[in-house]
Amino acid sequence: MNRRTLFRLAGAVSVASLIAACVPAETEPDIVDIASSNEDFSTLVAAVSAAGLVETLKGDGPFTVFAPTNAAFAALPPGTVENLLKPENKDQLIKVLTYHVVPGAVTSDQLAGKRMDVATVQGQTVHIDGRSGVKVNKSRVTTADIIASNGVIHVIDKVLLPK
């Protein structure tokens, strides 16, 4: 290979590297992206949207979200979800949803073998018991450690209701 070809090749590699650095890399999904992509969270996603919390949960975080499934919402007394989704009940919906969020990214290995009360974004505390699986108040974590770009999701089998 002659010198001229070598310099052209080096220049082409430099230009390609510069272009690659300018193209945005694929970003990891955030908490809302993950929940939105899973049909089991369609009620939660609708509630987060109705409460105006989408942008918050797409924010930098980190957050730990105890995410109730559709079945958990369906187990509430009849009419509860429909009532919470009404515009006039937005403040109550926000209280319920933010009661499911803890500041920081907390994984199950940090909870294993421990019992503790943890402050939620809503302001009240949830009781976490990690001695035999992980329980949050009376809810059981059924799937732990779904890692998002801005935190962690733990799937729970009951909706947490603040006092």
Secondary structure, DSSP 8 states (H G I E B T S, - for coil): --HHHHHHHHHHHHHHHHHHHHS-------HHHHHHT-GGGHHHHHHHHHTT-HHHHTSS--EEEEEE-HHHHHTS-TTHHHHHTSGGGHHHHHHHHHTTEEES---HHHHTT-EEEEE-TTSSEEEEE-SSS-EETTEEEEEEEEEETTEEEEEESS-----
